[in-house]
Amino acid sequence: MITPQDLVGAFARNVMIVRSQAEGLSHEESMLQLPFRGNCLNWVIGHITISRDDVLELLGQPPLAEPAMLERYRRGSEPIDGEGAPGALPLAELLAKLDQTQEHLAAALAPLGDADMQRPVTIGERTSTLGQRVFFLYFHESYHVGQTELLRQLAGKNDKVI
């Protein structure tokens, strides 16, 4: 069974990958939009950051994102299409907020044991264990972390980060 400590490490690895993929990129480069349906690196990092609030709330912790940030980076929000995109945060600020979420996730997961992870939680009409739900949210995050490699290349980097 995956432990809370395993999850702390997995979430931390995702932050390391996002930071590596964003290394050396300007805010303007993070705003470059794909030529097909999708979103820019800025949106992906913001979305990962606000999605971590779902994990924090499951763990009984208050969310960290402000309402305006939630609106800009939520699922289904309008694509960010350039420098003047309303509500888009500077890349450096997004990365700092992502680091902050990691600190809070680690602190919230650290005291949990096996019994906590087996506790049933219901989201909508679905019931699972706390551990299963946190792992699903980790999977969701990892999906978006994988997108960061392609979005780095969109910015003109022709490198291999990981």
MDTraj code that builds the backbone (N, CA, C; nanometers):
import mdtraj as md
import numpy as np

residues = "MET ILE THR PRO GLN ASP LEU VAL GLY ALA PHE ALA ARG ASN VAL MET ILE VAL ARG SER GLN ALA GLU GLY LEU SER HIS GLU GLU SER MET LEU GLN LEU PRO PHE ARG GLY ASN CYS LEU ASN TRP VAL ILE GLY HIS ILE THR ILE SER ARG ASP ASP VAL LEU GLU LEU LEU GLY GLN PRO PRO LEU ALA GLU PRO ALA MET LEU GLU ARG TYR ARG ARG GLY SER GLU PRO ILE ASP GLY GLU GLY ALA PRO GLY ALA LEU PRO LEU ALA GLU LEU LEU ALA LYS LEU ASP GLN THR GLN GLU HIS LEU ALA ALA ALA LEU ALA PRO LEU GLY ASP ALA ASP MET GLN ARG PRO VAL THR ILE GLY GLU ARG THR SER THR LEU GLY GLN ARG VAL PHE PHE LEU TYR PHE HIS GLU SER TYR HIS VAL GLY GLN THR GLU LEU LEU ARG GLN LEU ALA GLY LYS ASN ASP LYS VAL ILE".split()
xyz = np.array([
    [0.0845, -0.1172, 0.0000],
    [0.0000, 0.0000, 0.0000],
    [0.0896, 0.1243, 0.0000],
    [0.0485, 0.2241, -0.0748],
    [0.1224, 0.3494, -0.0777],
    [0.1009, 0.4227, 0.0545],
    [0.2085, 0.4752, 0.1083],
    [0.2020, 0.5418, 0.2387],
    [0.1928, 0.6934, 0.2202],
    [0.1534, 0.7646, 0.3253],
    [0.1553, 0.9103, 0.3178],
    [0.2950, 0.9639, 0.2847],
    [0.3979, 0.8992, 0.3372],
    [0.5336, 0.9427, 0.3095],
    [0.5691, 0.9220, 0.1617],
    [0.5189, 0.8115, 0.1022],
    [0.5374, 0.7902, -0.0418],
    [0.4733, 0.9038, -0.1210],
    [0.3549, 0.9442, -0.0801],
    [0.2840, 1.0521, -0.1490],
    [0.3568, 1.1854, -0.1347],
    [0.4112, 1.2124, -0.0171],
    [0.4888, 1.3351, 0.0018],
    [0.6040, 1.3372, -0.0984],
    [0.6749, 1.2258, -0.1087],
    [0.7870, 1.2178, -0.2024],
    [0.7429, 1.2302, -0.3474],
    [0.6306, 1.1687, -0.3823],
    [0.5809, 1.1743, -0.5197],
    [0.5387, 1.3163, -0.5573],
    [0.4656, 1.3819, -0.4681],
    [0.4261, 1.5211, -0.4944],
    [0.5499, 1.6114, -0.5030],
    [0.6494, 1.5866, -0.4181],
    [0.7725, 1.6668, -0.4212],
    [0.8469, 1.6455, -0.5528],
    [0.8491, 1.5231, -0.6013],
    [0.9140, 1.4943, -0.7297],
    [0.8460, 1.5713, -0.8431],
    [0.7126, 1.5816, -0.8369],
    [0.6413, 1.6589, -0.9381],
    [0.6829, 1.8063, -0.9350],
    [0.6976, 1.8615, -0.8156],
    [0.7416, 2.0010, -0.8051],
    [0.8811, 2.0160, -0.8654],
    [0.9690, 1.9212, -0.8362],
    [1.1045, 1.9266, -0.8906],
    [1.1013, 1.9233, -1.0439],
    [1.0160, 1.8391, -1.1002],
    [1.0066, 1.8294, -1.2463],
    [0.9519, 1.9593, -1.3061],
    [0.8462, 2.0126, -1.2473],
    [0.7899, 2.1383, -1.2976],
    [0.8946, 2.2486, -1.2915],
    [0.9651, 2.2577, -1.1803],
    [1.0684, 2.3611, -1.1667],
    [1.1788, 2.3401, -1.2706],
    [1.2165, 2.2153, -1.2947],
    [1.3194, 2.1871, -1.3954],
    [1.2726, 2.2257, -1.5354],
    [1.1475, 2.1972, -1.5656],
    [1.0945, 2.2305, -1.6979],
    [1.0784, 2.3817, -1.7150],
    [1.0564, 2.4538, -1.6070],
    [1.0406, 2.5991, -1.6136],
    [1.1748, 2.6730, -1.6046],
    [1.2804, 2.6014, -1.5682],
    [1.4122, 2.6627, -1.5502],
    [1.4560, 2.7370, -1.6767],
    [1.4939, 2.8627, -1.6579],
    [1.5448, 2.9413, -1.7696],
    [1.4386, 2.9997, -1.8609],
    [1.3117, 2.9759, -1.8309],
    [1.2041, 3.0314, -1.9132],
    [1.1583, 3.1647, -1.8554],
    [1.1256, 3.2559, -1.9424],
    [1.0708, 3.3841, -1.8991],
    [0.9198, 3.3711, -1.8801],
    [0.8631, 3.4697, -1.8144],
    [0.7177, 3.4719, -1.8010],
    [0.6530, 3.4713, -1.9390],
    [0.7072, 3.5503, -2.0303],
    [0.6511, 3.5582, -2.1656],
    [0.6536, 3.4220, -2.2341],
    [0.7624, 3.3473, -2.2156],
    [0.7699, 3.2132, -2.2754],
    [0.6678, 3.1192, -2.2126],
    [0.6378, 3.1404, -2.0851],
    [0.5380, 3.0546, -2.0187],
    [0.3969, 3.0826, -2.0694],
    [0.3798, 3.1937, -2.1380],
    [0.2478, 3.2333, -2.1876],
    [0.2222, 3.1875, -2.3315],
    [0.3215, 3.1260, -2.3960],
    [0.3045, 3.0833, -2.5345],
    [0.1951, 2.9772, -2.5444],
    [0.1040, 3.0006, -2.6358],
    [-0.0113, 2.9121, -2.6531],
    [0.0154, 2.8121, -2.7658],
    [-0.0300, 2.6925, -2.7465],
    [-0.0197, 2.5891, -2.8489],
    [-0.1019, 2.6290, -2.9719],
    [-0.0641, 2.5794, -3.0898],
    [-0.1399, 2.6130, -3.2100],
    [-0.2660, 2.5276, -3.2259],
    [-0.2964, 2.4484, -3.1284],
    [-0.4153, 2.3633, -3.1270],
    [-0.4742, 2.3683, -2.9875],
    [-0.5868, 2.3048, -2.9687],
    [-0.6548, 2.3100, -2.8392],
    [-0.5635, 2.2610, -2.7268],
    [-0.5472, 2.3428, -2.6295],
    [-0.4620, 2.3129, -2.5160],
    [-0.4431, 2.4409, -2.4373],
    [-0.3418, 2.4457, -2.3565],
    [-0.3138, 2.5680, -2.2830],
    [-0.1649, 2.5811, -2.2617],
    [-0.1245, 2.6989, -2.2200],
    [0.0163, 2.7330, -2.2049],
    [0.0739, 2.6812, -2.0726],
    [0.2058, 2.6898, -2.0612],
    [0.2752, 2.6454, -1.9408],
    [0.2276, 2.7226, -1.8182],
    [0.2034, 2.8511, -1.8331],
    [0.1554, 2.9314, -1.7219],
    [0.0259, 2.8727, -1.6661],
    [-0.0679, 2.8403, -1.7549],
    [-0.1948, 2.7842, -1.7097],
    [-0.1733, 2.6472, -1.6446],
    [-0.0906, 2.5640, -1.7048],
    [-0.0684, 2.4289, -1.6505],
    [-0.0122, 2.4362, -1.5089],
    [0.0867, 2.5221, -1.4871],
    [0.1446, 2.5346, -1.3524],
    [0.0419, 2.5923, -1.2547],
    [-0.0340, 2.6913, -1.2989],
    [-0.1386, 2.7460, -1.2126],
    [-0.2443, 2.6425, -1.1795],
    [-0.2805, 2.5608, -1.2786],
    [-0.3813, 2.4571, -1.2579],
    [-0.3312, 2.3510, -1.1589],
    [-0.2068, 2.3104, -1.1744],
    [-0.1483, 2.2148, -1.0787],
    [-0.1545, 2.2736, -0.9375],
    [-0.1182, 2.3988, -0.9267],
    [-0.1136, 2.4651, -0.7958],
    [-0.2511, 2.4694, -0.7307],
    [-0.3534, 2.5118, -0.8052],
    [-0.4864, 2.5192, -0.7422],
    [-0.5450, 2.3809, -0.7189],
    [-0.5082, 2.2836, -0.8013],
    [-0.5596, 2.1477, -0.7822],
    [-0.5087, 2.0858, -0.6528],
    [-0.3954, 2.1321, -0.6062],
    [-0.3431, 2.0834, -0.4791],
    [-0.4329, 2.1239, -0.3616],
    [-0.5142, 2.2281, -0.3813],
    [-0.6109, 2.2642, -0.2777],
    [-0.7108, 2.1514, -0.2540],
    [-0.7441, 2.0749, -0.3579],
    [-0.8346, 1.9610, -0.3414],
    [-0.7747, 1.8587, -0.2456],
    [-0.6447, 1.8357, -0.2572],
    [-0.5769, 1.7425, -0.1663],
    [-0.5780, 1.7997, -0.0246],
    [-0.5427, 1.9263, -0.0135],
    [-0.5401, 1.9888, 0.1191],
    [-0.6766, 1.9819, 0.1860],
    [-0.7822, 2.0099, 0.1118],
    [-0.9176, 2.0048, 0.1694],
    [-0.9529, 1.8633, 0.2131],
    [-0.9160, 1.7620, 0.1334],
    [-0.9392, 1.6225, 0.1742],
    [-0.8707, 1.5911, 0.3070],
    [-0.7561, 1.6554, 0.3272],
    [-0.6772, 1.6308, 0.4474],
    [-0.7152, 1.7239, 0.5619],
    [-0.8261, 1.7975, 0.5441],
    [-0.8770, 1.8829, 0.6504],
    [-0.8048, 2.0151, 0.6641],
    [-0.7325, 2.0560, 0.5618],
    [-0.6566, 2.1811, 0.5654],
    [-0.7260, 2.2873, 0.4805],
    [-0.7052, 2.4136, 0.5126],
    [-0.7672, 2.5198, 0.4321],
    [-0.6974, 2.5326, 0.2964],
    [-0.7729, 2.5722, 0.1954],
    [-0.7119, 2.5946, 0.0632],
    [-0.6198, 2.7158, 0.0671],
    [-0.5232, 2.7203, -0.0245],
    [-0.4261, 2.8291, -0.0276],
    [-0.4535, 2.9311, -0.1379],
    [-0.5189, 2.8895, -0.2454],
    [-0.5380, 2.9778, -0.3608],
    [-0.6465, 3.0813, -0.3340],
    [-0.6219, 3.2008, -0.3851],
    [-0.7198, 3.3083, -0.3761],
    [-0.8285, 3.2846, -0.4812],
    [-0.9499, 3.3381, -0.4598],
    [-1.0593, 3.3178, -0.5563],
    [-1.0247, 3.3577, -0.6997],
    [-0.9513, 3.4670, -0.7186],
    [-0.9162, 3.5093, -0.8553],
    [-0.8254, 3.4071, -0.9215],
    [-0.7354, 3.3477, -0.8443],
    [-0.6468, 3.2452, -0.8998],
    [-0.7273, 3.1211, -0.9366],
    [-0.8220, 3.0858, -0.8501],
    [-0.9074, 2.9707, -0.8802],
    [-0.9825, 2.9912, -1.0108],
    [-1.0317, 3.1102, -1.0317],
    [-1.1082, 3.1399, -1.1534],
    [-1.0207, 3.1294, -1.2783],
    [-0.9000, 3.1809, -1.2739],
    [-0.8120, 3.1843, -1.3912],
    [-0.7611, 3.0454, -1.4298],
    [-0.7335, 2.9602, -1.3302],
    [-0.6649, 2.8335, -1.3562],
    [-0.7527, 2.7096, -1.3351],
    [-0.8805, 2.7288, -1.3136],
    [-0.9684, 2.6135, -1.2907],
    [-0.9900, 2.5358, -1.4206],
    [-1.0313, 2.4123, -1.4056],
    [-1.0643, 2.3273, -1.5201],
    [-1.1729, 2.3958, -1.6028],
    [-1.1528, 2.4004, -1.7334],
    [-1.2512, 2.4586, -1.8225],
    [-1.2408, 2.6090, -1.8389],
    [-1.1440, 2.6727, -1.7703],
    [-1.1298, 2.8177, -1.7859],
    [-1.0792, 2.8488, -1.9268],
    [-1.1000, 2.9721, -1.9669],
    [-1.0574, 3.0154, -2.0999],
    [-0.9056, 3.0063, -2.1127],
    [-0.8568, 2.9697, -2.2308],
    [-0.7117, 2.9656, -2.2492],
    [-0.6482, 3.1013, -2.2253],
    [-0.5266, 3.0974, -2.1779],
    [-0.4480, 3.2194, -2.1618],
    [-0.3871, 3.2479, -2.2985],
    [-0.4161, 3.3654, -2.3504],
    [-0.3731, 3.3923, -2.4871],
    [-0.2875, 3.5176, -2.4997],
    [-0.1885, 3.5275, -2.4169],
    [-0.0941, 3.6368, -2.4328],
    [-0.0651, 3.7130, -2.3066],
    [0.0232, 3.8083, -2.3186],
    [0.0731, 3.8861, -2.2056],
    [-0.0380, 3.9537, -2.1267],
    [-0.1395, 4.0024, -2.1963],
    [-0.2439, 4.0761, -2.1274],
    [-0.3565, 3.9903, -2.0746],
    [-0.3361, 3.8622, -2.0645],
    [-0.4421, 3.7722, -2.0187],
    [-0.4839, 3.8090, -1.8774],
    [-0.6119, 3.8431, -1.8593],
    [-0.6569, 3.8820, -1.7251],
    [-0.6408, 3.7685, -1.6244],
    [-0.5865, 3.8019, -1.5101],
    [-0.5744, 3.7063, -1.4016],
    [-0.4538, 3.6148, -1.4078],
    [-0.3773, 3.6179, -1.5167],
    [-0.2599, 3.5309, -1.5264],
    [-0.1494, 3.5846, -1.4351],
    [-0.0955, 3.4975, -1.3527],
    [0.0102, 3.5370, -1.2594],
    [0.1475, 3.5219, -1.3247],
    [0.2440, 3.6028, -1.2821],
    [0.3804, 3.5868, -1.3322],
    [0.4338, 3.4465, -1.2996],
    [0.5138, 3.3932, -1.3901],
    [0.5681, 3.2583, -1.3733],
    [0.6377, 3.2415, -1.2386],
    [0.7205, 3.3361, -1.2000],
    [0.7936, 3.3245, -1.0732],
    [0.6976, 3.3152, -0.9542],
    [0.5893, 3.3891, -0.9591],
    [0.4902, 3.3845, -0.8514],
    [0.4200, 3.2489, -0.8476],
    [0.3875, 3.1951, -0.9641],
    [0.3242, 3.0623, -0.9689],
    [0.4155, 2.9559, -0.9091],
    [0.5428, 2.9613, -0.9447],
    [0.6371, 2.8626, -0.8921],
    [0.6521, 2.8753, -0.7409],
    [0.6509, 2.9972, -0.6896],
    [0.6581, 3.0177, -0.5440],
    [0.5333, 2.9611, -0.4765],
    [0.4173, 2.9810, -0.5377],
    [0.2929, 2.9272, -0.4812],
    [0.2936, 2.7740, -0.4857],
    [0.3498, 2.7175, -0.5913],
    [0.3605, 2.5722, -0.6004],
    [0.4484, 2.5187, -0.4869],
    [0.5593, 2.5841, -0.4608],
    [0.6456, 2.5447, -0.3488],
    [0.5693, 2.5505, -0.2167],
    [0.4907, 2.6553, -0.1993],
    [0.4122, 2.6718, -0.0765],
    [0.3137, 2.5562, -0.0600],
    [0.2497, 2.5154, -0.1690],
    [0.1549, 2.4036, -0.1572],
    [0.2270, 2.2764, -0.1150],
    [0.3499, 2.2584, -0.1623],
    [0.4250, 2.1380, -0.1252],
    [0.4514, 2.1349, 0.0240],
    [0.4874, 2.2477, 0.0804],
    [0.5116, 2.2547, 0.2245],
    [0.3856, 2.2153, 0.3021],
    [0.2717, 2.2665, 0.2589],
    [0.1460, 2.2374, 0.3280],
    [0.1029, 2.0919, 0.3083],
    [0.1210, 2.0386, 0.1867],
    [0.0870, 1.8979, 0.1631],
    [0.1726, 1.8057, 0.2494],
    [0.3016, 1.8334, 0.2534],
    [0.3921, 1.7498, 0.3330],
    [0.3520, 1.7522, 0.4795],
    [0.3195, 1.8700, 0.5317],
    [0.2800, 1.8822, 0.6725],
    [0.1473, 1.8121, 0.6997],
    [0.0552, 1.8167, 0.6037],
    [-0.0758, 1.7541, 0.6232],
    [-0.0687, 1.6017, 0.6104],
    [0.0182, 1.5512, 0.5247],
    [0.0296, 1.4063, 0.5052],
    [0.1162, 1.3384, 0.6114],
    [0.2145, 1.4099, 0.6632],
    [0.3133, 1.3500, 0.7540],
    [0.2537, 1.2759, 0.8736],
    [0.1530, 1.3293, 0.9415],
    [0.1043, 1.2586, 1.0610],
    [0.0088, 1.1430, 1.0317],
    [-0.0285, 1.1214, 0.9068],
    [-0.1278, 1.0188, 0.8749],
    [-0.0687, 0.8788, 0.8799],
    [-0.1520, 0.7847, 0.9202],
    [-0.1125, 0.6445, 0.9230],
    [-0.2021, 0.5623, 0.8322],
    [-0.1829, 0.4305, 0.8367],
    [-0.2603, 0.3399, 0.7510],
    [-0.4098, 0.3527, 0.7744],
    [-0.4509, 0.3654, 0.8995],
    [-0.5941, 0.3761, 0.9297],
    [-0.6540, 0.5013, 0.8670],
    [-0.5793, 0.6104, 0.8710],
    [-0.6265, 0.7340, 0.8081],
    [-0.6440, 0.7150, 0.6581],
    [-0.5480, 0.6493, 0.5959],
    [-0.5520, 0.6308, 0.4506],
    [-0.6656, 0.5373, 0.4092],
    [-0.7127, 0.4530, 0.4993],
    [-0.8231, 0.3610, 0.4694],
    [-0.9603, 0.4210, 0.4996],
    [-0.9631, 0.5410, 0.5563],
    [-1.0898, 0.6058, 0.5905],
    [-1.1708, 0.6316, 0.4636],
    [-1.3006, 0.5964, 0.4645],
    [-1.3837, 0.6224, 0.3466],
    [-1.4108, 0.7722, 0.3285],
    [-1.4064, 0.8167, 0.2046],
    [-1.4437, 0.9536, 0.1693],
    [-1.5391, 0.9469, 0.0512],
    [-1.6366, 1.0354, 0.0521],
    [-1.7338, 1.0402, -0.0565],
    [-1.7224, 1.1745, -0.1256],
    [-1.7036, 1.1690, -0.2565],
    [-1.6979, 1.2874, -0.3415],
    [-1.8091, 1.2695, -0.4447],
    [-1.9093, 1.3562, -0.4377],
    [-2.0250, 1.3376, -0.5259],
    [-2.0947, 1.2081, -0.4896],
    [-2.1051, 1.1197, -0.5860],
    [-2.1684, 0.9899, -0.5621],
    [-2.0673, 0.8776, -0.5454],
    [-1.9376, 0.9108, -0.5495],
    [-1.8332, 0.8087, -0.5416],
    [-1.7727, 0.8022, -0.4022],
    [-1.7586, 0.6812, -0.3539],
    [-1.6926, 0.6585, -0.2261],
    [-1.5653, 0.5789, -0.2518],
    [-1.4581, 0.6228, -0.1917],
    [-1.3305, 0.5523, -0.1986],
    [-1.2604, 0.5747, -0.0654],
    [-1.1383, 0.5281, -0.0551],
    [-1.0623, 0.5570, 0.0664],
    [-0.9897, 0.6900, 0.0470],
    [-0.9494, 0.7484, 0.1569],
    [-0.8722, 0.8717, 0.1500],
    [-0.7461, 0.8491, 0.0666],
    [-0.6793, 0.7393, 0.0896],
    [-0.5572, 0.7090, 0.0140],
    [-0.5828, 0.6980, -0.1353],
    [-0.6914, 0.6311, -0.1733],
    [-0.7241, 0.6187, -0.3154],
    [-0.7528, 0.7550, -0.3777],
    [-0.8242, 0.8388, -0.3056],
    [-0.8602, 0.9705, -0.3597],
    [-0.7372, 1.0599, -0.3727],
    [-0.6507, 1.0602, -0.2719],
    [-0.5284, 1.1405, -0.2806],
    [-0.4416, 1.0887, -0.3953],
    [-0.4351, 0.9568, -0.4106],
    [-0.3559, 0.9016, -0.5205],
    [-0.4151, 0.9404, -0.6558],
    [-0.5471, 0.9431, -0.6688],
    [-0.6095, 0.9878, -0.7943],
    [-0.5707, 1.1327, -0.8237],
    [-0.5723, 1.2175, -0.7217],
    [-0.5356, 1.3579, -0.7424],
    [-0.3875, 1.3710, -0.7780],
    [-0.3056, 1.2831, -0.7242],
    [-0.1641, 1.2790, -0.7640],
    [-0.1532, 1.2393, -0.9112],
    [-0.2303, 1.1412, -0.9535],
    [-0.2317, 1.1006, -1.0948],
    [-0.2712, 1.2185, -1.1835],
    [-0.3764, 1.2900, -1.1457],
    [-0.4218, 1.4059, -1.2224],
    [-0.3081, 1.5071, -1.2360],
    [-0.2410, 1.5335, -1.1265],
    [-0.1290, 1.6274, -1.1290],
    [-0.0184, 1.5778, -1.2211],
    [0.0141, 1.4501, -1.2124],
    [0.1214, 1.3934, -1.2941],
    [0.0906, 1.4031, -1.4429],
    [-0.0349, 1.3894, -1.4792],
    [-0.0776, 1.4076, -1.6177],
    [-0.0346, 1.5457, -1.6670],
    [-0.0617, 1.6477, -1.5860],
    [-0.0266, 1.7842, -1.6247],
    [0.1242, 1.8086, -1.6158],
    [0.1907, 1.7465, -1.5214],
    [0.3363, 1.7603, -1.5118],
    [0.4007, 1.7111, -1.6416],
    [0.3490, 1.6046, -1.6991],
    [0.4011, 1.5547, -1.8256],
    [0.3869, 1.6551, -1.9388],
    [0.2842, 1.7372, -1.9333],
    [0.2648, 1.8385, -2.0370],
    [0.3740, 1.9450, -2.0346],
    [0.4355, 1.9657, -1.9196],
    [0.5337, 2.0735, -1.9084],
    [0.6547, 2.0514, -1.9988],
    [0.6887, 1.9279, -2.0269],
    [0.8024, 1.9007, -2.1156],
    [0.7760, 1.9556, -2.2557],
    [0.6579, 1.9298, -2.3077],
    [0.6231, 1.9781, -2.4414],
    [0.6120, 2.1303, -2.4436],
    [0.5593, 2.1872, -2.3362],
    [0.5430, 2.3322, -2.3315],
    [0.6782, 2.4026, -2.3184],
    [0.7742, 2.3390, -2.2574],
    [0.9111, 2.3929, -2.2557],
    [0.9658, 2.3974, -2.3979],
    [0.9439, 2.2903, -2.4725],
    [0.9935, 2.2853, -2.6098],
    [0.9239, 2.3892, -2.6983],
    [0.7959, 2.4169, -2.6708],
    [0.7238, 2.5196, -2.7435],
    [0.7922, 2.6555, -2.7282],
    [0.8570, 2.6769, -2.6164],
    [0.9269, 2.8028, -2.5902],
    [1.0612, 2.8109, -2.6625],
    [1.0924, 2.7104, -2.7440],
    [1.2126, 2.7155, -2.8240],
    [1.3314, 2.6444, -2.7628],
    [1.3121, 2.5768, -2.6527],
    [1.4217, 2.4998, -2.5932],
    [1.4284, 2.3675, -2.6662],
    [1.5443, 2.3297, -2.7031],
    [1.5614, 2.2008, -2.7709],
    [1.6537, 2.1177, -2.6832],
    [1.6023, 2.0854, -2.5657],
    [1.6842, 2.0165, -2.4680],
    [1.6070, 1.9024, -2.4045],
    [1.6777, 1.8263, -2.3254],
    [1.6172, 1.7175, -2.2506],
    [1.6435, 1.7468, -2.1032],
    [1.5344, 1.7754, -2.0318],
    [1.5493, 1.8119, -1.8906],
    [1.5552, 1.6879, -1.8024],
    [1.4676, 1.5927, -1.8286],
    [1.4696, 1.4685, -1.7497],
    [1.4679, 1.3495, -1.8430],
])
top = md.Topology()
chain = top.add_chain()
for i, resn in enumerate(residues, 1):
    res = top.add_residue(resn, chain, resSeq=i)
    for name in ("N", "CA", "C"):
        top.add_atom(name, md.element.get_by_symbol(name[0]), res)
traj = md.Trajectory(xyz[None], top)
